[in-house]
Amino acid sequence: MEGAIERAEFDADLFDLGAHTIGFADGTPAEDTGDDTGTAIAAVESAGALVVATPIYRGSMTGSLKNLFDLMPVPALQGKVVGIVAMGASDHHYLGAERHLRDVLAFFGAVPMPVAVYLNGGDFTDGVPGEPAAAALDELFAATAETAAALAATAAGFEPAPLAAKAIKPRPAAAR
């Protein structure tokens, strides 16, 4: 991820959950946790777009990422374009994290990119992504930024209704 951020032709920051202390989703407001929870939420809220990356554990995203989503207010991700990167030791669970992330992002009303990047142990040498993996990450980063810019420029106000807040209302008879 760091290499893709360094190569990006736009401003990008890395927020590594492993380098921060995030409170447990126990109902405590983020501003009262006394840790980095508020900083993490602010980073998401201020981003023009996101690329979320997670290792695969038991066929899904990490618990720490799910915990952050549990703490995240819905407006922080609503209408935000999100690229997805998942990494696993093998290709055995290549769709697991992507499937779960898309479900969670739909809950928030985010706009996930249609194609994700999945990397396995064979894509790395000494912890560094090889050329095909680096190219895939660069392409995802660029496409995510371009999609976010296009959406902001051409579809002001477009954002899917978050499943979290969606109210099912009958359409007026004339609209049917």
C-alpha positions, 0 to 999 in steps of 0.5 A, spaced: 500 500 500 505 504 501 508 503 494 502 505 491 501 511 495 508 514 493 507 512 486 500 516 486 499 522 482 494 525 487 494 526 495 494 520 499 495 518 506 495 511 509 491 510 515 494 503 518 489 500 524 495 496 526 499 503 528 493 506 532 489 504 538 481 503 536 476 503 542 472 497 542 465 498 539 461 498 546 457 504 545 462 509 548 462 515 543 468 516 539 470 522 542 470 519 549 474 513 548 481 516 550 484 513 544 485 514 536 478 512 534 476 519 533 482 520 529 480 514 525 473 516 524 476 523 522 480 520 517 475 517 513 470 523 514 475 528 510 477 523 505 475 524 498 475 517 496 478 511 500 482 504 498 480 499 504 485 494 504 485 488 509 488 481 510 483 475 510 482 471 516 477 465 516 474 468 510 473 475 512 476 482 513 479 483 520 476 484 526 479 490 527 477 493 521 470 490 522 470 494 529 472 500 526 466 500 521 462 498 527 464 505 530 463 509 524 457 514 523 453 512 517 455 519 514 462 518 514 462 513 508 455 515 505 456 517 497 464 515 498 467 512 493 471 506 496 476 501 492 477 494 495 484 490 496 484 483 500 490 479 501 491 472 503 496 466 504 492 463 498 487 464 493 482 459 497 478 465 500 479 470 494 472 473 494 470 472 502 473 479 504 470 483 498 463 480 499 463 482 506 466 489 505 461 490 499 455 488 504 458 493 509 459 499 504 452 498 502 450 499 509 453 506 509 451 508 502 458 508 500 460 507 492 465 501 492 469 500 485 466 494 481 473 491 481 477 489 487 484 487 488 486 480 491 493 479 493 496 472 495 503 470 498 505 469 491 504 476 489 510 478 494 517 477 495 520 479 501 514 483 503 514 487 497 509 486 491 511 484 485 510 488 478 503 485 477 501 486 484 504 493 484 500 495 477 494 492 479 494 496 486 496 503 482 490 501 477 485 501 483 488 507 486 488 511 480 481 508 478 478 510 485 481 517 485 478 518 478 471 515 479 471 520 486 472 526 482 468 524 476 462 523 481 463 529 485 463 533 478 458 530 474 453 528 479 452 533 485 448 530 490 448 523 488 449 517 493 446 511 494 441 511 500 445 507 506 441 501 508 442 503 515 437 509 514 433 507 508 426 508 510 421 504 505 416 508 503 410 507 498 411 510 491 405 515 490 400 512 485 402 517 479 409 514 480 408 507 479 
